[in-house]
Amino acid sequence: MSSATTEVEDDLLTDEEVVARYRGRITLGTLRNWRALKIGPSYIKVGKAVLYSRAALQAWDKRNTVTCSNSH
């Protein structure tokens, strides 16, 4: 296996790895519901496999970041 192939595989996360990335605050059921409603992070579907790229998750994090104003 080439290092390029390894890099691509390392960049793609399974549902379980996404749940772990968000420390269990998002469940497998939530991810499935978001996919059905097309409201969650972008994903890649290969056959029955659903994979999330780290870049897509980072972009989704950025879109969902709440910026608080300075309290002074």
Buried (B, 14 or more C-beta within 10 A) or exposed (E): EEEEEEEEEEEBBEBEEBBEBEEEEBEEEBBEEBBEEEEBBEBEEEEEEBBBBBEBBEEBEEEEEEEEEEEE
